[in-house]
Amino acid sequence: MIELIQFPFSPFCLPTRRILEFSGVKFKLINVPPQDRSLVWKLTRQKYYGVPVIRDGSRVIFDDTDDQQIVAKYLDQTLKLGLFPAGREGVQSILWRCIENEIEGATFRLNDIYYQENLPAAQQLQYLRFKERKFGRGCIAQWHQDQKVWLKKLEAALVPFEQMLAHSEFLLDERPLFVDFDLFGMLENFLFSGHYELPKSQPNLREWHRCMKTIRLAR
Ligand SMILES: N[C@@H](CCC(=O)N[C@@H](CS)C(=O)NCC(=O)O)C(=O)O
C-alpha cells in the first residue's frame, strides 16, 4: 500500500494527500513531527529531509527540486489521474510557482502564528527554534503582529484565481488539474488552525474550495 510520510499542516503535503484521496487508492498516512525528520532521512538513505515522501513498495519518491513536482507526477502516472496534460504543462508550471511562493508565503506564516495550538507542548520549543533559525529571532511574533497585513496580501494574491474561477469550474479546465490540488493544499494550510476563513469577497474561490474538499476521480 502507498504510504505518505507527512505532517498534517504542511502546505506541500496537503496537496499530495488530497491527490491520493481524489484517486480513490488505499493509502496510509505516516505523520512525523515537523521538526524531526529522522524517519525521512532513513527512508531516503540520507538524501532528503523534507516532506512529503511517498513509499510505494520498494520505491521511495521525494521532490528535492523547487519546481519539478516529482511526487505529484509520480502519483499522476502511477494512478493515471490526468493532472498534467501536455497542453497545460507551461501554464501549470507558471501557476504552481506563484502558488508555492506568493500564496504559500502568506499561508504558512498565518498558520504558524498558531503553532502552539497546532502542536503538542513537547514539540513547540523545537518548532519555534527551527523557524527562528530559518527566518530570524522573533519571526513568529512578528508575523502575529503583521497578521492583518499578511491577510491582505493573501487576499490580493488570490484575486487572479478568483477571476479564473468566474469562468470555469476549476482553474484551467472543467476538471481539476495539478494546480487545483496545489492551491487547495496551500489554502488548507491557511485554514488549518481554524482561525480563518476564505475571503468573503471571493465567492467563486469559496465554492471551488468546497468542491475540491471532496471531489473524487470519475473513472
Ligand atoms: N519541492 C518539495 C518541497 C517540499 C517542502 O518544502 N516541504 C517542507 C515542509 S512543508 C519541508 O519539509 N521543508 C524542509 C524543512 O522544513 O526542513 C515538494 O514539492 O515536495
The ligand as an SDF file (V2000), in Angstrom:
LIG
                    3D

 20 19  0  0  0  0  0  0  0  0999 V2000
    9.6470   20.5880   -3.6520 N   0  0  0  0  0  0  0  0  0  0  0  0
    9.1850   19.9000   -2.4600 C   0  0  0  0  0  0  0  0  0  0  0  0
    9.0440   20.9210   -1.3340 C   0  0  0  0  0  0  0  0  0  0  0  0
    8.5950   20.3010   -0.0610 C   0  0  0  0  0  0  0  0  0  0  0  0
    8.7970   21.2200    1.1370 C   0  0  0  0  0  0  0  0  0  0  0  0
    9.2610   22.3740    1.0390 O   0  0  0  0  0  0  0  0  0  0  0  0
    8.4240   20.6830    2.3020 N   0  0  0  0  0  0  0  0  0  0  0  0
    8.6520   21.3780    3.5470 C   0  0  0  0  0  0  0  0  0  0  0  0
    7.5320   21.1060    4.5240 C   0  0  0  0  0  0  0  0  0  0  0  0
    6.0410   21.9260    4.0590 S   0  0  0  0  0  0  0  0  0  0  0  0
    9.9120   20.8030    4.1590 C   0  0  0  0  0  0  0  0  0  0  0  0
    9.9380   19.6640    4.5670 O   0  0  0  0  0  0  0  0  0  0  0  0
   10.9840   21.6150    4.1810 N   0  0  0  0  0  0  0  0  0  0  0  0
   12.2540   21.2070    4.7530 C   0  0  0  0  0  0  0  0  0  0  0  0
   12.3220   21.5680    6.1910 C   0  0  0  0  0  0  0  0  0  0  0  0
   11.3020   22.0220    6.7130 O   0  0  0  0  0  0  0  0  0  0  0  0
   13.3670   21.4040    6.8030 O   0  0  0  0  0  0  0  0  0  0  0  0
    7.8480   19.2290   -2.7670 C   0  0  0  0  0  0  0  0  0  0  0  0
    7.0580   19.7720   -3.5560 O   0  0  0  0  0  0  0  0  0  0  0  0
    7.6150   18.1430   -2.2380 O   0  0  0  0  0  0  0  0  0  0  0  0
  1  2  1  0
  2  3  1  0
  2 18  1  0
  3  4  1  0
  4  5  1  0
  5  6  2  0
  5  7  1  0
  7  8  1  0
  8  9  1  0
  8 11  1  0
  9 10  1  0
 11 12  2  0
 11 13  1  0
 13 14  1  0
 14 15  1  0
 15 16  2  0
 15 17  1  0
 18 19  2  0
 18 20  1  0
M  END
$$$$
